[in-house]
């Protein structure tokens, strides 16, 4: 377990070894000073150090999508995005979504009662927002292709697909 070192008015440090790197992390519109060992996944900095727990750990190998965040507007898997690769990037988590596609997706998710257990939903929503930001009127095939990297153990795939279609309609109105 990494040793967490926090001192008043000092950058947060994650210490697993002997070498820490300091970076400036832009997260949800705010700049944070963070020191972490190279190779530390962004996911752990977001969850454990910055205390934003909407982004979930699912598999640790970038295959389930539960840890999806946006980096410069593009969905990425934060479990395999290392802290040294995010300096000067704009990171957005589920807590920071504010765009028109995000509002439409959240409204559609609620209207269609997509959530079952909810664990994967932040990653699903982040991916859906990414899709609708690129393509406001995707076909069902495009939805399936784009969302293919997101796993849902409760198998709410049909509701997720329907919610993306509904979000597209909301955006068009």
N, CA and C atoms as a LAMMPS dump frame, in Angstrom:
ITEM: TIMESTEP
0
ITEM: NUMBER OF ATOMS
519
ITEM: BOX BOUNDS ff ff ff
-5.0000000000000000e+02 5.0000000000000000e+02
-5.0000000000000000e+02 5.0000000000000000e+02
-5.0000000000000000e+02 5.0000000000000000e+02
ITEM: ATOMS id mol type element x y z
1 1 1 N 0.85 -1.179 0
2 1 2 C 0 0 0
3 1 3 C 0.888 1.232 0
4 2 1 N 0.623 2.189 -0.914
5 2 2 C 1.436 3.393 -0.952
6 2 3 C 1.304 4.202 0.327
7 3 1 N 2.383 4.861 0.698
8 3 2 C 2.353 5.773 1.837
9 3 3 C 1.852 7.119 1.328
10 4 1 N 0.839 7.663 1.969
11 4 2 C 0.278 8.944 1.561
12 4 3 C 0.846 10.016 2.476
13 5 1 N 1.421 11.023 1.868
14 5 2 C 2.039 12.093 2.628
15 5 3 C 1.303 13.381 2.292
16 6 1 N 0.667 13.981 3.274
17 6 2 C -0.051 15.237 3.049
18 6 3 C 0.334 16.229 4.131
19 7 1 N 0.762 17.384 3.714
20 7 2 C 1.104 18.447 4.637
21 7 3 C 0.303 19.678 4.232
22 8 1 N -0.123 20.49 5.186
23 8 2 C -0.892 21.686 4.84
24 8 3 C -0.16 22.539 3.804
25 9 1 N -0.882 23.006 2.815
26 9 2 C -0.399 23.859 1.725
27 9 3 C 0.764 23.253 0.939
28 10 1 N 0.895 21.953 0.971
29 10 2 C 1.899 21.261 0.179
30 10 3 C 1.197 20.335 -0.809
31 11 1 N 1.82 20.054 -1.971
32 11 2 C 1.202 19.117 -2.904
33 11 3 C 1.06 17.739 -2.261
34 12 1 N 0.032 17.045 -2.651
35 12 2 C -0.184 15.685 -2.182
36 12 3 C 0.873 14.784 -2.8
37 13 1 N 1.392 13.849 -2.041
38 13 2 C 2.415 12.947 -2.561
39 13 3 C 1.989 11.505 -2.34
40 14 1 N 2.208 10.688 -3.355
41 14 2 C 1.97 9.251 -3.251
42 14 3 C 3.345 8.611 -3.282
43 15 1 N 3.687 7.862 -2.253
44 15 2 C 5.029 7.291 -2.173
45 15 3 C 4.962 5.775 -2.119
46 16 1 N 5.394 5.132 -3.223
47 16 2 C 5.492 3.68 -3.266
48 16 3 C 6.957 3.263 -3.329
49 17 1 N 7.764 4.136 -3.843
50 17 2 C 9.184 3.858 -3.983
51 17 3 C 9.965 5.068 -3.514
52 18 1 N 11.097 5.306 -4.16
53 18 2 C 11.947 6.408 -3.736
54 18 3 C 11.876 7.628 -4.64
55 19 1 N 11.191 7.522 -5.777
56 19 2 C 11.174 8.626 -6.727
57 19 3 C 9.76 9.144 -6.909
58 20 1 N 9.563 10.422 -6.663
59 20 2 C 8.274 11.069 -6.885
60 20 3 C 8.444 12.131 -7.961
61 21 1 N 7.428 12.272 -8.793
62 21 2 C 7.435 13.346 -9.773
63 21 3 C 6.293 14.3 -9.449
64 22 1 N 6.528 15.568 -9.628
65 22 2 C 5.499 16.582 -9.386
66 22 3 C 4.867 16.946 -10.717
67 23 1 N 3.539 16.971 -10.749
68 23 2 C 2.845 17.404 -11.956
69 23 3 C 1.702 18.335 -11.583
70 24 1 N 1.293 19.094 -12.559
71 24 2 C 0.12 19.94 -12.434
72 24 3 C -1.004 19.221 -13.174
73 25 1 N -2.056 18.888 -12.471
74 25 2 C -3.162 18.108 -13.028
75 25 3 C -4.398 18.989 -13.132
76 26 1 N -4.917 19.149 -14.349
77 26 2 C -6.15 19.912 -14.559
78 26 3 C -7.305 18.918 -14.563
79 27 1 N -8.122 18.982 -13.521
80 27 2 C -9.209 18.024 -13.351
81 27 3 C -10.512 18.774 -13.11
82 28 1 N -11.483 18.542 -13.974
83 28 2 C -12.805 19.171 -13.846
84 28 3 C -12.721 20.688 -13.708
85 29 1 N -11.786 21.276 -14.463
86 29 2 C -11.664 22.725 -14.482
87 29 3 C -10.813 23.327 -13.383
88 30 1 N -10.283 22.495 -12.492
89 30 2 C -9.429 22.995 -11.411
90 30 3 C -8.03 22.405 -11.553
91 31 1 N -7.041 23.189 -11.187
92 31 2 C -5.661 22.723 -11.245
93 31 3 C -5.251 22.196 -9.879
94 32 1 N -4.653 21.008 -9.878
95 32 2 C -4.178 20.367 -8.653
96 32 3 C -2.687 20.089 -8.804
97 33 1 N -1.923 20.345 -7.756
98 33 2 C -0.518 19.949 -7.724
99 33 3 C -0.449 18.571 -7.098
100 34 1 N 0.165 17.64 -7.813
101 34 2 C 0.236 16.255 -7.346
102 34 3 C 1.663 15.764 -7.507
103 35 1 N 2.135 15.026 -6.535
104 35 2 C 3.409 14.323 -6.65
105 35 3 C 3.103 12.846 -6.546
106 36 1 N 3.592 12.078 -7.507
107 36 2 C 3.33 10.645 -7.515
108 36 3 C 4.499 9.924 -8.158
109 37 1 N 4.606 8.667 -7.844
110 37 2 C 5.62 7.835 -8.469
111 37 3 C 5.252 7.632 -9.937
112 38 1 N 6.216 7.727 -10.849
113 38 2 C 5.911 7.442 -12.251
114 38 3 C 5.264 6.06 -12.374
115 39 1 N 4.308 5.949 -13.263
116 39 2 C 3.599 4.685 -13.442
117 39 3 C 2.353 4.564 -12.59
118 40 1 N 2.073 5.578 -11.763
119 40 2 C 0.846 5.555 -10.966
120 40 3 C -0.335 5.802 -11.894
121 41 1 N -1.317 4.898 -11.914
122 41 2 C -2.49 5.121 -12.76
123 41 3 C -3.28 6.352 -12.317
124 42 1 N -3.749 7.1 -13.289
125 42 2 C -4.574 8.273 -13.03
126 42 3 C -5.769 7.917 -12.149
127 43 1 N -6.338 6.742 -12.334
128 43 2 C -7.491 6.297 -11.546
129 43 3 C -7.247 6.449 -10.054
130 44 1 N -6.069 6.026 -9.578
131 44 2 C -5.798 6.051 -8.134
132 44 3 C -5.583 7.464 -7.63
133 45 1 N -5.033 8.33 -8.461
134 45 2 C -4.893 9.73 -8.061
135 45 3 C -6.28 10.36 -7.942
136 46 1 N -7.147 10.09 -8.928
137 46 2 C -8.507 10.646 -8.9
138 46 3 C -9.266 10.148 -7.674
139 47 1 N -9.28 8.854 -7.451
140 47 2 C -10.096 8.266 -6.382
141 47 3 C -9.488 8.457 -4.996
142 48 1 N -8.244 8.054 -4.843
143 48 2 C -7.648 7.995 -3.509
144 48 3 C -7.092 9.327 -3.029
145 49 1 N -6.556 10.098 -3.939
146 49 2 C -5.899 11.326 -3.519
147 49 3 C -6.806 12.544 -3.648
148 50 1 N -7.569 12.615 -4.727
149 50 2 C -8.443 13.77 -4.932
150 50 3 C -9.869 13.497 -4.466
151 51 1 N -10.112 12.283 -4.01
152 51 2 C -11.384 11.886 -3.364
153 51 3 C -12.615 12.03 -4.26
154 52 1 N -12.437 11.847 -5.561
155 52 2 C -13.561 11.816 -6.492
156 52 3 C -13.822 10.347 -6.817
157 53 1 N -14.862 9.796 -6.258
158 53 2 C -15.072 8.343 -6.322
159 53 3 C -16.08 7.907 -7.377
160 54 1 N -16.515 8.81 -8.239
161 54 2 C -17.432 8.419 -9.306
162 54 3 C -16.781 7.523 -10.337
163 55 1 N -15.499 7.702 -10.581
164 55 2 C -14.745 6.857 -11.501
165 55 3 C -14.427 5.562 -10.773
166 56 1 N -14.78 4.434 -11.374
167 56 2 C -14.68 3.14 -10.688
168 56 3 C -13.51 2.302 -11.182
169 57 1 N -13.026 1.42 -10.321
170 57 2 C -12.059 0.391 -10.693
171 57 3 C -12.848 -0.856 -11.044
172 58 1 N -12.616 -1.38 -12.239
173 58 2 C -13.312 -2.595 -12.643
174 58 3 C -12.361 -3.749 -12.865
175 59 1 N -11.412 -3.572 -13.777
176 59 2 C -10.551 -4.694 -14.153
177 59 3 C -9.064 -4.379 -14.021
178 60 1 N -8.681 -3.132 -14.173
179 60 2 C -7.275 -2.75 -14.098
180 60 3 C -6.488 -2.964 -15.379
181 61 1 N -7.143 -3.485 -16.429
182 61 2 C -6.445 -3.749 -17.692
183 61 3 C -7.115 -3.064 -18.883
184 62 1 N -7.931 -2.072 -18.62
185 62 2 C -8.57 -1.245 -19.655
186 62 3 C -9.551 -2 -20.537
187 63 1 N -10.145 -3.063 -20.028
188 63 2 C -11.073 -3.808 -20.88
189 63 3 C -12.535 -3.694 -20.471
190 64 1 N -12.843 -3.104 -19.309
191 64 2 C -14.249 -3.063 -18.874
192 64 3 C -14.882 -1.687 -18.999
193 65 1 N -14.099 -0.617 -18.983
194 65 2 C -14.624 0.726 -19.158
195 65 3 C -15.126 1.419 -17.905
196 66 1 N -15.121 0.756 -16.756
197 66 2 C -15.639 1.378 -15.53
198 66 3 C -14.838 2.608 -15.122
199 67 1 N -13.586 2.671 -15.528
200 67 2 C -12.696 3.764 -15.129
201 67 3 C -12.614 4.88 -16.168
202 68 1 N -13.527 4.907 -17.12
203 68 2 C -13.455 5.877 -18.215
204 68 3 C -13.589 7.32 -17.729
205 69 1 N -12.66 8.144 -18.176
206 69 2 C -12.692 9.592 -17.971
207 69 3 C -12.415 10.22 -19.337
208 70 1 N -12.542 11.522 -19.442
209 70 2 C -12.181 12.205 -20.683
210 70 3 C -10.851 12.912 -20.49
211 71 1 N -9.972 12.743 -21.463
212 71 2 C -8.702 13.461 -21.493
213 71 3 C -8.726 14.305 -22.762
214 72 1 N -8.728 15.618 -22.585
215 72 2 C -8.861 16.546 -23.708
216 72 3 C -10.076 16.203 -24.568
217 73 1 N -11.174 15.83 -23.903
218 73 2 C -12.433 15.566 -24.583
219 73 3 C -12.615 14.164 -25.122
220 74 1 N -11.599 13.33 -25.026
221 74 2 C -11.667 11.965 -25.555
222 74 3 C -11.736 10.956 -24.419
223 75 1 N -12.608 9.948 -24.528
224 75 2 C -12.662 8.92 -23.487
225 75 3 C -11.358 8.116 -23.425
226 76 1 N -10.835 7.936 -22.213
227 76 2 C -9.652 7.098 -21.975
228 76 3 C -9.905 6.26 -20.731
229 77 1 N -9.192 5.167 -20.613
230 77 2 C -9.282 4.3 -19.445
231 77 3 C -8.249 4.771 -18.426
232 78 1 N -8.718 5.287 -17.307
233 78 2 C -7.806 5.876 -16.319
234 78 3 C -6.979 4.838 -15.576
235 79 1 N -7.369 3.569 -15.622
236 79 2 C -6.572 2.531 -14.954
237 79 3 C -5.271 2.257 -15.702
238 80 1 N -5.218 2.614 -16.983
239 80 2 C -4.023 2.399 -17.794
240 80 3 C -3.473 3.708 -18.367
241 81 1 N -3.926 4.821 -17.829
242 81 2 C -3.391 6.132 -18.192
243 81 3 C -2.546 6.576 -17.011
244 82 1 N -1.261 6.734 -17.25
245 82 2 C -0.352 6.998 -16.15
246 82 3 C -0.199 8.488 -15.899
247 83 1 N 0.057 8.806 -14.656
248 83 2 C 0.076 10.185 -14.198
249 83 3 C 1.05 11.045 -15.011
250 84 1 N 2.161 10.474 -15.433
251 84 2 C 3.133 11.252 -16.207
252 84 3 C 2.623 11.592 -17.607
253 85 1 N 1.567 10.938 -18.053
254 85 2 C 1.014 11.181 -19.385
255 85 3 C -0.113 12.21 -19.403
256 86 1 N -0.47 12.758 -18.254
257 86 2 C -1.623 13.661 -18.207
258 86 3 C -1.272 15.117 -17.908
259 87 1 N -0.002 15.403 -17.694
260 87 2 C 0.36 16.794 -17.423
261 87 3 C -0.022 17.655 -18.62
262 88 1 N -0.619 18.788 -18.358
263 88 2 C -1.094 19.737 -19.368
264 88 3 C -2.333 19.258 -20.12
265 89 1 N -2.886 18.121 -19.746
266 89 2 C -4.142 17.647 -20.345
267 89 3 C -5.306 18.098 -19.471
268 90 1 N -6.471 18.236 -20.073
269 90 2 C -7.695 18.558 -19.332
270 90 3 C -8.425 17.243 -19.088
271 91 1 N -8.536 16.864 -17.827
272 91 2 C -9.194 15.616 -17.44
273 91 3 C -10.587 15.952 -16.911
274 92 1 N -11.587 15.204 -17.368
275 92 2 C -12.952 15.372 -16.875
276 92 3 C -13.453 14.029 -16.378
277 93 1 N -13.967 14.02 -15.159
278 93 2 C -14.582 12.82 -14.588
279 93 3 C -16.098 12.985 -14.625
280 94 1 N -16.803 11.957 -14.219
281 94 2 C -18.266 12.005 -14.167
282 94 3 C -18.741 13.19 -13.326
283 95 1 N -17.984 13.539 -12.292
284 95 2 C -18.366 14.657 -11.426
285 95 3 C -18.269 16.001 -12.14
286 96 1 N -17.48 16.077 -13.205
287 96 2 C -17.248 17.343 -13.884
288 96 3 C -17.994 17.526 -15.194
289 97 1 N -18.836 16.575 -15.567
290 97 2 C -19.563 16.689 -16.838
291 97 3 C -20.537 17.86 -16.816
292 98 1 N -20.462 18.69 -17.871
293 98 2 C -21.363 19.842 -17.948
294 98 3 C -21.853 20.109 -19.363
295 99 1 N -21.368 19.391 -20.348
296 99 2 C -21.69 19.676 -21.742
297 99 3 C -23.138 19.335 -22.081
298 100 1 N -23.589 19.813 -23.24
299 100 2 C -24.935 19.481 -23.717
300 100 3 C -25.106 17.977 -23.879
301 101 1 N -24.152 17.266 -24.513
302 101 2 C -24.335 15.811 -24.579
303 101 3 C -24.431 15.174 -23.19
304 102 1 N -23.667 15.682 -22.244
305 102 2 C -23.697 15.114 -20.885
306 102 3 C -25.064 15.297 -20.251
307 103 1 N -25.627 16.473 -20.389
308 103 2 C -26.954 16.725 -19.817
309 103 3 C -28.004 15.843 -20.475
310 104 1 N -27.917 15.686 -21.794
311 104 2 C -28.87 14.843 -22.518
312 104 3 C -28.729 13.38 -22.108
313 105 1 N -27.492 12.908 -21.966
314 105 2 C -27.259 11.514 -21.555
315 105 3 C -27.8 11.286 -20.149
316 106 1 N -27.514 12.184 -19.241
317 106 2 C -28.005 12.015 -17.867
318 106 3 C -29.529 12.029 -17.818
319 107 1 N -30.158 12.894 -18.592
320 107 2 C -31.623 12.931 -18.641
321 107 3 C -32.174 11.621 -19.204
322 108 1 N -31.584 11.138 -20.293
323 108 2 C -32.05 9.89 -20.911
324 108 3 C -31.837 8.698 -19.981
325 109 1 N -30.709 8.664 -19.292
326 109 2 C -30.423 7.572 -18.351
327 109 3 C -31.517 7.501 -17.281
328 110 1 N -31.919 8.667 -16.804
329 110 2 C -32.957 8.728 -15.771
330 110 3 C -34.324 8.358 -16.343
331 111 1 N -34.675 8.941 -17.488
332 111 2 C -35.973 8.658 -18.111
333 111 3 C -36.168 7.17 -18.383
334 112 1 N -35.117 6.512 -18.854
335 112 2 C -35.226 5.109 -19.26
336 112 3 C -34.787 4.138 -18.169
337 113 1 N -34.507 4.662 -16.988
338 113 2 C -34.162 3.814 -15.84
339 113 3 C -33.076 2.801 -16.2
340 114 1 N -31.986 3.314 -16.753
341 114 2 C -30.899 2.46 -17.232
342 114 3 C -30.185 1.737 -16.093
343 115 1 N -29.956 2.431 -15.007
344 115 2 C -29.107 1.9 -13.935
345 115 3 C -29.749 0.71 -13.236
346 116 1 N -28.949 -0.334 -13.06
347 116 2 C -29.371 -1.454 -12.227
348 116 3 C -28.505 -1.426 -10.974
349 117 1 N -27.331 -2.021 -10.987
350 117 2 C -26.475 -1.932 -9.795
351 117 3 C -25.728 -0.603 -9.761
352 118 1 N -25.444 -0.027 -10.934
353 118 2 C -24.831 1.287 -11.021
354 118 3 C -23.321 1.312 -11.088
355 119 1 N -22.645 0.203 -10.845
356 119 2 C -21.192 0.233 -10.744
357 119 3 C -20.52 0.708 -12.031
358 120 1 N -20.979 0.223 -13.161
359 120 2 C -20.336 0.567 -14.436
360 120 3 C -20.857 1.864 -15.036
361 121 1 N -21.879 2.434 -14.455
362 121 2 C -22.602 3.514 -15.122
363 121 3 C -21.785 4.772 -15.366
364 122 1 N -20.879 5.138 -14.475
365 122 2 C -20.092 6.344 -14.755
366 122 3 C -19.251 6.14 -16.008
367 123 1 N -18.664 4.966 -16.16
368 123 2 C -17.898 4.67 -17.372
369 123 3 C -18.774 4.616 -18.604
370 124 1 N -19.964 4.041 -18.466
371 124 2 C -20.903 3.984 -19.59
372 124 3 C -21.303 5.398 -20.011
373 125 1 N -21.622 6.233 -19.039
374 125 2 C -22.03 7.611 -19.335
375 125 3 C -20.883 8.389 -19.972
376 126 1 N -19.674 8.244 -19.45
377 126 2 C -18.53 8.953 -20.024
378 126 3 C -18.318 8.534 -21.48
379 127 1 N -18.468 7.247 -21.773
380 127 2 C -18.321 6.777 -23.156
381 127 3 C -19.455 7.287 -24.03
382 128 1 N -20.684 7.253 -23.519
383 128 2 C -21.833 7.746 -24.287
384 128 3 C -21.676 9.231 -24.612
385 129 1 N -21.203 10.014 -23.655
386 129 2 C -20.965 11.44 -23.898
387 129 3 C -19.878 11.611 -24.956
388 130 1 N -18.831 10.793 -24.884
389 130 2 C -17.783 10.838 -25.902
390 130 3 C -18.338 10.561 -27.289
391 131 1 N -19.178 9.549 -27.394
392 131 2 C -19.798 9.207 -28.677
393 131 3 C -20.637 10.367 -29.202
394 132 1 N -21.533 10.88 -28.374
395 132 2 C -22.438 11.944 -28.822
396 132 3 C -21.715 13.268 -29.067
397 133 1 N -20.559 13.45 -28.465
398 133 2 C -19.751 14.64 -28.748
399 133 3 C -19.147 14.55 -30.147
400 134 1 N -18.84 13.332 -30.576
401 134 2 C -18.271 13.105 -31.91
402 134 3 C -19.351 12.971 -32.977
403 135 1 N -20.482 12.358 -32.605
404 135 2 C -21.518 11.997 -33.569
405 135 3 C -22.874 12.159 -32.885
406 136 1 N -23.536 13.259 -33.134
407 136 2 C -24.791 13.565 -32.436
408 136 3 C -25.958 12.676 -32.853
409 137 1 N -25.83 11.955 -33.956
410 137 2 C -26.927 11.113 -34.445
411 137 3 C -26.37 9.74 -34.86
412 138 1 N -25.847 8.969 -33.905
413 138 2 C -25.257 7.677 -34.269
414 138 3 C -26.319 6.632 -34.62
415 139 1 N -25.945 5.717 -35.499
416 139 2 C -26.805 4.572 -35.803
417 139 3 C -26.671 3.559 -34.67
418 140 1 N -27.555 2.577 -34.642
419 140 2 C -27.452 1.528 -33.619
420 140 3 C -26.123 0.789 -33.734
421 141 1 N -25.675 0.554 -34.954
422 141 2 C -24.392 -0.125 -35.156
423 141 3 C -23.235 0.725 -34.625
424 142 1 N -23.284 2.025 -34.863
425 142 2 C -22.237 2.921 -34.355
426 142 3 C -22.248 2.959 -32.83
427 143 1 N -23.434 2.938 -32.242
428 143 2 C -23.533 2.896 -30.778
429 143 3 C -22.895 1.621 -30.259
430 144 1 N -23.268 0.49 -30.849
431 144 2 C -22.717 -0.795 -30.401
432 144 3 C -21.202 -0.836 -30.554
433 145 1 N -20.692 -0.346 -31.679
434 145 2 C -19.245 -0.344 -31.908
435 145 3 C -18.527 0.537 -30.891
436 146 1 N -19.051 1.725 -30.647
437 146 2 C -18.403 2.676 -29.745
438 146 3 C -18.442 2.194 -28.3
439 147 1 N -19.55 1.593 -27.911
440 147 2 C -19.74 1.174 -26.521
441 147 3 C -19.192 -0.225 -26.246
442 148 1 N -18.636 -0.863 -27.255
443 148 2 C -18.166 -2.246 -27.14
444 148 3 C -17.162 -2.456 -26.014
445 149 1 N -16.368 -1.475 -25.682
446 149 2 C -15.36 -1.618 -24.637
447 149 3 C -15.874 -1.423 -23.224
448 150 1 N -17.173 -1.241 -23.058
449 150 2 C -17.758 -1.048 -21.734
450 150 3 C -18.555 -2.281 -21.339
451 151 1 N -18.17 -2.893 -20.236
452 151 2 C -18.857 -4.095 -19.752
453 151 3 C -19.873 -3.729 -18.675
454 152 1 N -21.002 -4.433 -18.697
455 152 2 C -22.041 -4.261 -17.684
456 152 3 C -22.422 -5.648 -17.184
457 153 1 N -22.106 -5.947 -15.954
458 153 2 C -22.402 -7.262 -15.38
459 153 3 C -23.9 -7.513 -15.247
460 154 1 N -24.679 -6.438 -15.167
461 154 2 C -26.136 -6.574 -15.032
462 154 3 C -26.821 -6.689 -16.391
463 155 1 N -26.051 -6.563 -17.452
464 155 2 C -26.547 -6.718 -18.824
465 155 3 C -27.65 -5.726 -19.181
466 156 1 N -27.428 -4.461 -18.87
467 156 2 C -28.408 -3.428 -19.231
468 156 3 C -28.102 -2.83 -20.608
469 157 1 N -27.476 -3.602 -21.468
470 157 2 C -27.031 -3.09 -22.764
471 157 3 C -28.162 -2.513 -23.612
472 158 1 N -29.32 -3.15 -23.62
473 158 2 C -30.443 -2.638 -24.422
474 158 3 C -30.913 -1.286 -23.897
475 159 1 N -30.939 -1.14 -22.582
476 159 2 C -31.345 0.149 -22.012
477 159 3 C -30.292 1.217 -22.265
478 160 1 N -29.029 0.83 -22.207
479 160 2 C -27.946 1.78 -22.499
480 160 3 C -28.071 2.26 -23.941
481 161 1 N -28.246 1.332 -24.856
482 161 2 C -28.404 1.69 -26.268
483 161 3 C -29.611 2.616 -26.453
484 162 1 N -30.743 2.253 -25.86
485 162 2 C -31.96 3.071 -25.975
486 162 3 C -31.745 4.467 -25.385
487 163 1 N -30.996 4.545 -24.298
488 163 2 C -30.737 5.844 -23.669
489 163 3 C -29.853 6.719 -24.555
490 164 1 N -28.916 6.125 -25.261
491 164 2 C -28.072 6.907 -26.174
492 164 3 C -28.916 7.441 -27.331
493 165 1 N -29.808 6.606 -27.857
494 165 2 C -30.728 7.067 -28.905
495 165 3 C -31.588 8.211 -28.364
496 166 1 N -32.111 8.043 -27.159
497 166 2 C -32.953 9.078 -26.546
498 166 3 C -32.157 10.361 -26.306
499 167 1 N -30.92 10.238 -25.846
500 167 2 C -30.08 11.423 -25.631
501 167 3 C -29.852 12.165 -26.943
502 168 1 N -29.668 11.428 -28.014
503 168 2 C -29.514 12.035 -29.333
504 168 3 C -30.766 12.824 -29.708
505 169 1 N -31.93 12.259 -29.414
506 169 2 C -33.203 12.948 -29.683
507 169 3 C -33.334 14.21 -28.829
508 170 1 N -32.942 14.121 -27.575
509 170 2 C -33.004 15.284 -26.673
510 170 3 C -32.105 16.401 -27.2
511 171 1 N -30.917 16.032 -27.657
512 171 2 C -29.979 17.029 -28.186
513 171 3 C -30.519 17.697 -29.447
514 172 1 N -31.261 16.939 -30.239
515 172 2 C -31.799 17.443 -31.501
516 172 3 C -32.974 18.402 -31.284
517 173 1 N -33.691 18.213 -30.185
518 173 2 C -34.904 19.019 -29.925
519 173 3 C -34.587 20.463 -29.618
